[in-house]
Amino acid sequence: MGSASERLIIIVPAWNEENNVGTTVTEIRSTLPGADIVVVDDGSTDATGMVARAAGADVLTLPYNMGVGGAMRTGYAYAQRHGYDRAIQVDADGQHNPEDITRILEGLSSADISIGARFADVGSYQARGPRRWAMVFLAGAISRIAGTKLTDVTSGFRAANRRAIDQYVSYFPAEYLGDTIDSLVAALHADLTVTQVPVAMRPRMSGNPSQGFVGSAIYLARSIFAMTLAVVRRPMRGRA
């Protein structure tokens, strides 16, 4: 998982998650008592920040909702500025099991980025129809760029070492799928390496995810568009 001297920070992006974020922070603290936790309160209009702070996390408050990409960019900038060696994203809604954090961090022993993959023969998480088609297409395309098989490139449950933290601070887009697809393609173009670790996802503790056939079809179309942009524009920017 890394040496004992390496500093770890767990970044929790949260938007209107007052019903979930307290339990998430408490679970993380129980599982990894030595890790630092920062919740990025992404312009919430409820008590998300207050609940997270009461549970024991440091809280960064954004003035308005910037999306997951904006929240994670803030978290990685915080990690770089405070000298952390490893960072991992854990969503506030309870779908990411803190018990999997150690296994995902172990992936950093062979790569710069380690993804907690939902479709790797572990757990019962499923996506159907256009949403599933989009995930398969994106995984296949990015696997070719990465030179290794990846089955879940839209998972936000992912860890970064120091090189990846620096890369994310240099470039981490806030637009649609920027926090997953675009940031990953940019990292690969900067010669960072990626691996994945199978994990089992849990249902949200409260609230409902957006689903439905029409929504999934829109997801498919937007995913292909986002993937195309991510692939073509990184070399044009000439990133190292």
PAGU-581485 format. One line per 5 residues: number of its first residue (from 1); their letters; for each residue x, y, z of N, C-alpha, C. Coordinates in nm, 3 decimals, padded with zeros to 5 digits. Layout:
NUM	a	X Y Z X Y Z X Y Z; ...
REM end
This chain:
1	mgsas	00.083 -00.121 00.000 00.000 00.000 00.000 00.086 00.125 00.000; 00.216 00.108 00.016 00.303 00.224 00.029 00.367 00.223 00.167; 00.475 00.298 00.182 00.546 00.297 00.309 00.467 00.375 00.414; 00.501 00.346 00.542 00.429 00.411 00.651 00.453 00.561 00.654; 00.563 00.604 00.592 00.595 00.746 00.594 00.516 00.825 00.488
6	erlii	00.454 00.754 00.393 00.378 00.822 00.289 00.247 00.875 00.346; 00.219 01.000 00.316 00.099 01.064 00.370 -00.018 01.042 00.274; -00.130 01.004 00.332 -00.251 00.972 00.255 -00.361 01.071 00.289; -00.429 01.117 00.185 -00.547 01.199 00.207 -00.664 01.139 00.129; -00.778 01.139 00.192 -00.900 01.089 00.129 -00.988 01.208 00.096
11	ivpaw	-01.017 01.225 -00.033 -01.094 01.339 -00.081 -01.238 01.296 -00.105; -01.332 01.365 -00.044 -01.474 01.330 -00.055 -01.549 01.449 -00.117; -01.578 01.444 -00.248 -01.661 01.550 -00.306 -01.805 01.531 -00.263; -01.871 01.640 -00.227 -02.008 01.624 -00.173 -02.094 01.743 -00.213; -02.210 01.713 -00.265 -02.307 01.817 -00.301 -02.444 01.777 -00.245
16	neenn	-02.490 01.852 -00.151 -02.620 01.825 -00.086 -02.629 01.680 -00.039; -02.530 01.640 00.040 -02.524 01.502 00.092 -02.532 01.501 00.244; -02.610 01.589 00.302 -02.616 01.596 00.449 -02.666 01.466 00.511; -02.743 01.386 00.436 -02.795 01.261 00.491 -02.695 01.146 00.484; -02.589 01.164 00.403 -02.494 01.055 00.382 -02.352 01.085 00.429
21	vgttv	-02.310 01.210 00.419 -02.168 01.240 00.434 -02.117 01.211 00.576; -02.200 01.228 00.676 -02.156 01.201 00.813 -02.120 01.055 00.832; -02.208 00.967 00.783 -02.182 00.822 00.793 -02.059 00.784 00.713; -02.044 00.844 00.592 -01.928 00.813 00.509 -01.798 00.850 00.580; -01.792 00.969 00.636 -01.671 01.013 00.707 -01.645 00.924 00.828
26	teirs	-01.748 00.891 00.901 -01.732 00.805 01.019 -01.679 00.666 00.980; -01.732 00.612 00.870 -01.684 00.481 00.823 -01.537 00.486 00.783; -01.499 00.593 00.713 -01.359 00.605 00.670 -01.268 00.616 00.792; -01.307 00.697 00.888 -01.225 00.715 01.008 -01.211 00.584 01.084; -01.316 00.503 01.085 -01.312 00.375 01.155 -01.222 00.276 01.083
31	tlpga	-01.226 00.280 00.948 -01.149 00.185 00.868 -01.002 00.224 00.860; -00.976 00.354 00.842 -00.840 00.404 00.827 -00.818 00.519 00.924; -00.798 00.488 01.051 -00.789 00.595 01.153 -00.670 00.689 01.134; -00.569 00.646 01.060 -00.452 00.731 01.042 -00.458 00.822 00.921; -00.562 00.810 00.840 -00.571 00.889 00.716 -00.637 01.024 00.742
36	divvv	-00.596 01.123 00.666 -00.661 01.253 00.672 -00.777 01.255 00.573; -00.883 01.322 00.608 -01.004 01.328 00.525 -01.038 01.474 00.500; -01.059 01.507 00.372 -01.107 01.641 00.339 -01.234 01.626 00.255; -01.339 01.688 00.300 -01.464 01.692 00.226 -01.470 01.823 00.149; -01.491 01.813 00.018 -01.506 01.933 -00.064 -01.656 01.957 -00.078
41	ddgst	-01.706 02.053 -00.003 -01.849 02.088 -00.005 -01.874 02.172 -00.130; -01.935 02.107 -00.230 -01.944 02.165 -00.364 -02.066 02.255 -00.379; -02.066 02.363 -00.303 -02.176 02.459 -00.313 -02.308 02.406 -00.262; -02.305 02.321 -00.162 -02.429 02.262 -00.110 -02.521 02.370 -00.051; -02.651 02.345 -00.063 -02.749 02.435 -00.003 -02.808 02.375 00.124
46	datgm	-02.758 02.258 00.162 -02.803 02.198 00.288 -02.687 02.201 00.388; -02.691 02.114 00.487 -02.593 02.118 00.596 -02.476 02.023 00.573; -02.445 01.994 00.447 -02.338 01.898 00.416 -02.207 01.934 00.487; -02.162 02.058 00.474 -02.035 02.098 00.534 -02.035 02.085 00.685; -02.141 02.127 00.747 -02.151 02.122 00.893 -02.150 01.977 00.942
51	varaa	-02.223 01.890 00.873 -02.228 01.749 00.912 -02.091 01.684 00.895; -02.024 01.713 00.784 -01.892 01.655 00.758 -01.792 01.699 00.864; -01.797 01.826 00.897 -01.703 01.879 00.999 -01.732 01.814 01.135; -01.858 01.798 01.168 -01.894 01.737 01.295 -01.849 01.591 01.303; -01.840 01.526 01.186 -01.796 01.385 01.183 -01.645 01.372 01.190
56	gadvl	-01.574 01.484 01.179 -01.429 01.480 01.197 -01.346 01.510 01.074; -01.409 01.551 00.963 -01.333 01.582 00.841 -01.297 01.729 00.835; -01.188 01.759 00.765 -01.164 01.897 00.725 -01.259 01.927 00.608; -01.302 02.050 00.595 -01.400 02.084 00.493 -01.352 02.205 00.412; -01.354 02.188 00.279 -01.329 02.299 00.186 -01.465 02.335 00.126
61	tlpyn	-01.503 02.460 00.136 -01.634 02.503 00.090 -01.623 02.584 -00.039; -01.683 02.533 -00.145 -01.686 02.606 -00.271 -01.807 02.700 -00.271; -01.793 02.819 -00.331 -01.901 02.919 -00.322 -02.025 02.882 -00.402; -02.008 02.797 -00.502 -02.123 02.751 -00.581 -02.091 02.614 -00.638; -02.193 02.545 -00.689 -02.174 02.409 -00.738 -02.092 02.407 -00.865
66	mgvgg	-01.976 02.339 -00.861 -01.885 02.333 -00.976 -01.884 02.195 -01.039; -01.956 02.099 -00.983 -01.953 01.964 -01.035 -01.838 01.884 -00.975; -01.840 01.753 -01.001 -01.738 01.665 -00.941 -01.597 01.705 -00.987; -01.585 01.742 -01.115 -01.454 01.781 -01.166 -01.396 01.900 -01.092; -01.476 02.001 -01.071 -01.429 02.119 -00.999 -01.397 02.087 -00.854
71	amrtg	-01.479 02.003 -00.793 -01.455 01.966 -00.654 -01.326 01.885 -00.640; -01.305 01.790 -00.731 -01.184 01.708 -00.723 -01.059 01.787 -00.756; -01.070 01.880 -00.849 -00.953 01.965 -00.878 -00.914 02.043 -00.753; -01.012 02.091 -00.680 -00.985 02.160 -00.553 -00.919 02.066 -00.454; -00.970 01.943 -00.446 -00.913 01.846 -00.353 -00.769 01.811 -00.386
76	yayaq	-00.739 01.792 -00.514 -00.601 01.759 -00.552 -00.507 01.877 -00.531; -00.555 01.998 -00.554 -00.471 02.115 -00.526 -00.439 02.123 -00.377; -00.537 02.091 -00.294 -00.515 02.087 -00.149 -00.411 01.980 -00.115; -00.424 01.862 -00.178 -00.330 01.752 -00.151 -00.188 01.790 -00.190; -00.173 01.854 -00.307 -00.039 01.894 -00.351 00.019 02.000 -00.258
81	rhgyd	-00.062 02.099 -00.226 -00.015 02.210 -00.143 00.029 02.164 -00.005; -00.033 02.059 00.048 00.000 02.010 00.181 00.091 01.888 00.179; 00.148 01.856 00.062 00.253 01.756 00.054 00.210 01.612 00.071; 00.088 01.580 00.032 00.045 01.440 00.043 00.105 01.356 -00.070; 00.138 01.231 -00.037 00.200 01.141 -00.134 00.096 01.060 -00.212
86	raiqv	-00.018 01.037 -00.152 -00.124 00.959 -00.216 -00.259 01.021 -00.183; -00.348 01.013 -00.280 -00.484 01.064 -00.259 -00.581 00.964 -00.319; -00.698 00.953 -00.258 -00.801 00.866 -00.314 -00.936 00.935 -00.300; -01.015 00.924 -00.405 -01.150 00.981 -00.404 -01.249 00.879 -00.349; -01.331 00.923 -00.257 -01.440 00.840 -00.203 -01.567 00.924 -00.209
91	dadgq	-01.668 00.879 -00.281 -01.791 00.955 -00.294 -01.867 00.960 -00.162; -01.941 01.067 -00.144 -02.009 01.091 -00.016 -02.135 01.010 00.001; -02.186 00.950 -00.107 -02.318 00.886 -00.100 -02.317 00.744 -00.044; -02.200 00.693 -00.006 -02.192 00.562 00.056 -02.174 00.446 -00.040; -02.169 00.472 -00.172 -02.152 00.363 -00.268 -02.011 00.304 -00.263
96	hnped	-01.914 00.385 -00.227 -01.777 00.335 -00.218 -01.753 00.281 -00.078; -01.716 00.155 -00.071 -01.693 00.090 00.058 -01.552 00.123 00.108; -01.539 00.190 00.223 -01.406 00.225 00.273 -01.315 00.104 00.292; -01.373 -00.014 00.310 -01.290 -00.133 00.328 -01.212 -00.167 00.201; -01.251 -00.112 00.087 -01.179 -00.136 -00.039 -01.064 -00.039 -00.060
101	itril	-01.053 00.065 00.022 -00.953 00.168 -00.001 -00.811 00.109 00.000; -00.783 00.026 00.098 -00.649 -00.032 00.109 -00.612 -00.112 -00.017; -00.707 -00.188 -00.071 -00.680 -00.268 -00.190 -00.655 -00.179 -00.311; -00.730 -00.072 -00.322 -00.708 00.018 -00.436 -00.572 00.087 -00.423; -00.536 00.126 -00.302 -00.405 00.189 -00.282 -00.292 00.093 -00.317
106	eglss	-00.312 -00.035 -00.296 -00.208 -00.132 -00.331 -00.179 -00.130 -00.481; -00.276 -00.090 -00.561 -00.253 -00.078 -00.705 -00.147 00.025 -00.740; -00.123 00.121 -00.650 -00.022 00.224 -00.676 00.120 00.168 -00.669; 00.135 00.044 -00.625 00.269 -00.016 -00.624 00.317 -00.048 -00.766; 00.222 -00.053 -00.861 00.261 -00.086 -00.999 00.212 00.017 -01.100
111	adisi	00.146 00.123 -01.055 00.093 00.222 -01.149 00.077 00.356 -01.077; 00.059 00.461 -01.156 00.040 00.595 -01.099 -00.105 00.619 -01.056; -00.197 00.552 -01.123 -00.340 00.567 -01.094 -00.399 00.427 -01.077; -00.477 00.407 -00.973 -00.541 00.279 -00.948 -00.692 00.300 -00.938; -00.766 00.232 -01.025 -00.911 00.249 -01.033 -00.982 00.134 -00.963
116	garfa	-01.079 00.165 -00.880 -01.167 00.064 -00.823 -01.272 00.029 -00.926; -01.261 -00.089 -00.989 -01.345 -00.125 -01.104 -01.468 -00.203 -01.060; -01.586 -00.159 -01.108 -01.712 -00.223 -01.070 -01.744 -00.345 -01.155; -01.687 -00.355 -01.274 -01.722 -00.465 -01.365 -01.603 -00.558 -01.382; -01.556 -00.615 -01.274 -01.439 -00.703 -01.280 -01.466 -00.830 -01.200
121	dvgsy	-01.586 -00.882 -01.217 -01.623 -01.011 -01.157 -01.629 -01.007 -01.005; -01.649 -00.889 -00.947 -01.669 -00.877 -00.804 -01.792 -00.791 -00.781; -01.880 -00.835 -00.689 -01.998 -00.757 -00.657 -02.110 -00.779 -00.758; -02.223 -00.710 -00.731 -02.342 -00.729 -00.814 -02.385 -00.602 -00.886; -02.298 -00.499 -00.888 -02.335 -00.374 -00.954 -02.357 -00.399 -01.103
126	qargp	-02.467 -00.342 -01.157 -02.499 -00.362 -01.297 -02.544 -00.231 -01.361; -02.517 -00.220 -01.489 -02.571 -00.111 -01.571 -02.623 -00.176 -01.698; -02.740 -00.131 -01.744 -02.801 -00.195 -01.859 -02.825 -00.095 -01.972; -02.852 -00.151 -02.092 -02.891 -00.068 -02.205 -02.783 00.030 -02.248; -02.823 00.147 -02.294 -02.727 00.244 -02.347 -02.618 00.283 -02.248
131	rrwam	-02.653 00.289 -02.120 -02.552 00.324 -02.021 -02.441 00.219 -02.017; -02.479 00.093 -02.021 -02.381 -00.015 -02.022 -02.301 -00.013 -02.152; -02.369 00.014 -02.266 -02.297 00.020 -02.393 -02.190 00.128 -02.390; -02.226 00.243 -02.332 -02.130 00.352 -02.323 -02.009 00.312 -02.240; -02.034 00.245 -02.128 -01.924 00.205 -02.041 -01.831 00.106 -02.111
136	vflag	-01.889 00.012 -02.186 -01.807 -00.086 -02.258 -01.726 -00.017 -02.367; -01.790 00.075 -02.440 -01.718 00.147 -02.546 -01.601 00.227 -02.488; -01.628 00.302 -02.381 -01.524 00.385 -02.321 -01.410 00.299 -02.266; -01.445 00.189 -02.202 -01.341 00.102 -02.146 -01.254 00.044 -02.256; -01.316 00.003 -02.368 -01.238 -00.054 -02.478 -01.145 00.049 -02.540
141	aisri	-01.196 00.170 -02.562 -01.115 00.274 -02.626 -00.997 00.314 -02.538; -01.022 00.333 -02.409 -00.914 00.377 -02.320 -00.817 00.263 -02.290; -00.865 00.140 -02.291 -00.774 00.027 -02.273 -00.667 00.026 -02.382; -00.708 00.059 -02.505 -00.610 00.063 -02.614 -00.508 00.173 -02.592; -00.550 00.287 -02.541 -00.457 00.397 -02.514 -00.364 00.360 -02.398
146	agtkl	-00.421 00.296 -02.295 -00.344 00.263 -02.175 -00.251 00.144 -02.195; -00.283 00.060 -02.294 -00.203 -00.059 -02.314 -00.228 -00.165 -02.210; -00.342 -00.159 -02.143 -00.379 -00.260 -02.044 -00.532 -00.268 -02.039; -00.584 -00.381 -01.999 -00.728 -00.399 -01.998 -00.791 -00.326 -01.880; -00.885 -00.238 -01.910 -00.961 -00.167 -01.810 -01.109 -00.193 -01.837
151	tdvts	-01.186 -00.220 -01.734 -01.327 -00.252 -01.754 -01.422 -00.144 -01.703; -01.368 -00.045 -01.630 -01.457 00.054 -01.569 -01.386 00.189 -01.558; -01.377 00.260 -01.669 -01.302 00.386 -01.669 -01.385 00.504 -01.621; -01.515 00.484 -01.594 -01.596 00.593 -01.541 -01.610 00.585 -01.389; -01.542 00.491 -01.327 -01.546 00.483 -01.181 -01.470 00.601 -01.120
156	gfraa	-01.533 00.665 -01.021 -01.465 00.774 -00.951 -01.388 00.726 -00.830; -01.398 00.598 -00.799 -01.327 00.540 -00.685 -01.186 00.507 -00.731; -01.097 00.604 -00.723 -00.963 00.586 -00.779 -00.859 00.657 -00.695; -00.739 00.601 -00.695 -00.629 00.653 -00.615 -00.521 00.710 -00.707; -00.445 00.804 -00.654 -00.338 00.870 -00.730 -00.213 00.881 -00.645
161	nrrai	-00.096 00.857 -00.707 00.029 00.882 -00.636 00.072 01.028 -00.660; 00.192 01.061 -00.617 00.235 01.201 -00.625 00.241 01.251 -00.769; 00.289 01.167 -00.859 00.296 01.207 -01.000 00.156 01.237 -01.055; 00.061 01.152 -01.021 -00.075 01.173 -01.070 -00.140 01.296 -01.005; -00.112 01.318 -00.876 -00.165 01.439 -00.811 -00.115 01.563 -00.883
166	dqyvs	00.014 01.565 -00.914 00.071 01.681 -00.986 00.006 01.697 -01.123; -00.015 01.585 -01.192 -00.079 01.591 -01.324 -00.222 01.644 -01.314; -00.295 01.596 -01.214 -00.433 01.641 -01.197 -00.440 01.790 -01.166; -00.345 01.839 -01.088 -00.345 01.982 -01.057 -00.315 02.062 -01.184; -00.228 02.006 -01.270 -00.197 02.071 -01.397 -00.316 02.072 -01.490
171	yfpae	-00.392 01.961 -01.489 -00.507 01.953 -01.580 -00.610 01.860 -01.522; -00.723 01.915 -01.484 -00.835 01.834 -01.436 -00.962 01.907 -01.474; -01.024 01.869 -01.586 -01.138 01.944 -01.639 -01.262 01.930 -01.553; -01.345 02.031 -01.555 -01.468 02.032 -01.477 -01.589 01.992 -01.559; -01.573 01.982 -01.692 -01.691 01.957 -01.773 -01.735 01.810 -01.766
176	ylgdt	-01.838 01.775 -01.841 -01.901 01.644 -01.837 -01.799 01.531 -01.856; -01.794 01.437 -01.764 -01.703 01.323 -01.763 -01.556 01.365 -01.754; -01.533 01.493 -01.730 -01.395 01.539 -01.718 -01.322 01.475 -01.602; -01.395 01.448 -01.494 -01.331 01.392 -01.375 -01.293 01.246 -01.394; -01.348 01.181 -01.495 -01.315 01.040 -01.518 -01.245 01.022 -01.653
181	idslv	-01.316 01.039 -01.764 -01.260 01.010 -01.895 -01.150 01.107 -01.933; -01.180 01.236 -01.933 -01.084 01.335 -01.980 -00.958 01.337 -01.895; -00.975 01.334 -01.763 -00.857 01.337 -01.676 -00.771 01.212 -01.695; -00.836 01.098 -01.722 -00.761 00.974 -01.740 -00.684 00.975 -01.872; -00.748 01.020 -01.978 -00.679 01.027 -02.107 -00.562 01.126 -02.100
186	aalha	-00.583 01.240 -02.036 -00.475 01.337 -02.021 -00.357 01.278 -01.943; -00.388 01.202 -01.839 -00.281 01.139 -01.761 -00.203 01.039 -01.845; -00.274 00.962 -01.928 -00.206 00.866 -02.015 -00.119 00.938 -02.118; -00.166 01.048 -02.170 -00.086 01.124 -02.264 00.036 01.187 -02.197; 00.031 01.200 -02.065 00.146 01.252 -01.991 00.235 01.138 -01.941
191	dltvt	00.212 01.017 -01.998 00.295 00.899 -01.969 00.276 00.842 -01.829; 00.164 00.872 -01.766 00.132 00.806 -01.640 00.071 00.669 -01.670; 00.082 00.579 -01.576 00.032 00.443 -01.595 -00.093 00.420 -01.509; -00.176 00.327 -01.555 -00.305 00.303 -01.490 -00.324 00.153 -01.469; -00.383 00.117 -01.357 -00.423 -00.020 -01.332 -00.562 -00.018 -01.269
196	qvpva	-00.622 -00.132 -01.250 -00.752 -00.137 -01.184 -00.755 -00.251 -01.082; -00.840 -00.233 -00.983 -00.859 -00.332 -00.877 -01.009 -00.358 -00.867; -01.053 -00.483 -00.870 -01.197 -00.509 -00.862 -01.254 -00.471 -00.726; -01.370 -00.407 -00.727 -01.438 -00.370 -00.603 -01.588 -00.396 -00.620; -01.655 -00.409 -00.508 -01.801 -00.425 -00.508 -01.864 -00.292 -00.464
201	mrprm	-01.955 -00.241 -00.545 -02.021 -00.116 -00.511 -02.142 -00.144 -00.422; -02.178 -00.044 -00.344 -02.295 -00.054 -00.257 -02.403 00.042 -00.307; -02.528 00.020 -00.270 -02.632 00.117 -00.306 -02.614 00.246 -00.227; -02.669 00.357 -00.281 -02.667 00.482 -00.207 -02.735 00.464 -00.073; -02.683 00.534 00.030 -02.747 00.525 00.161 -02.883 00.594 00.159
206	sgnps	-02.895 00.704 00.084 -03.025 00.769 00.067 -03.020 00.849 -00.062; -03.139 00.884 -00.114 -03.145 00.955 -00.242 -03.145 00.856 -00.356; -03.180 00.905 -00.476 -03.190 00.818 -00.592 -03.099 00.865 -00.704; -03.022 00.773 -00.767 -02.943 00.810 -00.882 -03.032 00.831 -01.002; -02.988 00.914 -01.098 -03.066 00.936 -01.220 -03.051 00.816 -01.311
211	qgfvg	-03.164 00.758 -01.354 -03.161 00.641 -01.440 -03.268 00.657 -01.546; -03.305 00.548 -01.616 -03.408 00.552 -01.718 -03.347 00.540 -01.856; -03.429 00.487 -01.952 -03.374 00.460 -02.085 -03.332 00.589 -02.156; -03.418 00.691 -02.151 -03.385 00.815 -02.220 -03.258 00.877 -02.161; -03.251 00.881 -02.030 -03.133 00.934 -01.966 -03.008 00.854 -02.001
216	saiyl	-03.023 00.722 -02.010 -02.910 00.636 -02.045 -02.866 00.658 -02.190; -02.965 00.679 -02.280 -02.931 00.705 -02.420 -02.855 00.836 -02.433; -02.899 00.936 -02.359 -02.828 01.064 -02.360 -02.687 01.046 -02.305; -02.676 00.963 -02.201 -02.544 00.934 -02.144 -02.453 00.872 -02.249; -02.506 00.778 -02.329 -02.427 00.714 -02.433 -02.375 00.817 -02.534
221	arsif	-02.465 00.902 -02.583 -02.425 01.001 -02.684 -02.322 01.099 -02.628; -02.347 01.146 -02.507 -02.254 01.243 -02.447 -02.120 01.179 -02.414; -02.122 01.051 -02.379 -01.997 00.981 -02.348 -01.908 00.969 -02.471; -01.969 00.934 -02.583 -01.892 00.921 -02.707 -01.833 01.057 -02.746; -01.914 01.161 -02.732 -01.865 01.296 -02.763 -01.750 01.335 -02.670
226	amtla	-01.767 01.310 -02.541 -01.664 01.344 -02.444 -01.535 01.266 -02.470; -01.551 01.139 -02.505 -01.434 01.055 -02.534 -01.359 01.108 -02.656; -01.433 01.145 -02.760 -01.370 01.196 -02.882 -01.291 01.324 -02.851; -01.351 01.414 -02.775 -01.281 01.537 -02.739 -01.155 01.507 -02.658; -01.168 01.416 -02.564 -01.054 01.384 -02.477 -00.937 01.329 -02.557
231	vvrrp	-00.966 01.246 -02.656 -00.859 01.183 -02.733 -00.791 01.282 -02.827; -00.869 01.369 -02.891 -00.810 01.454 -02.994 -00.745 01.581 -02.940; -00.786 01.630 -02.825 -00.735 01.761 -02.786 -00.612 01.757 -02.698; -00.579 01.645 -02.634 -00.459 01.641 -02.549 -00.331 01.662 -02.629; -00.309 01.588 -02.741 -00.186 01.612 -02.816 -00.179 01.753 -02.872
236	mrgra	-00.296 01.811 -02.907 -00.296 01.946 -02.961 -00.249 02.047 -02.859; -00.272 02.016 -02.727 -00.226 02.106 -02.623 -00.078 02.084 -02.591; -00.023 01.971 -02.646 00.119 01.946 -02.630 00.161 01.923 -02.488; 00.078 01.854 -02.412 00.113 01.830 -02.273 00.224 01.728 -02.261; 00.311 01.749 -02.159 00.422 01.657 -02.139 00.369 01.528 -02.082
REM end
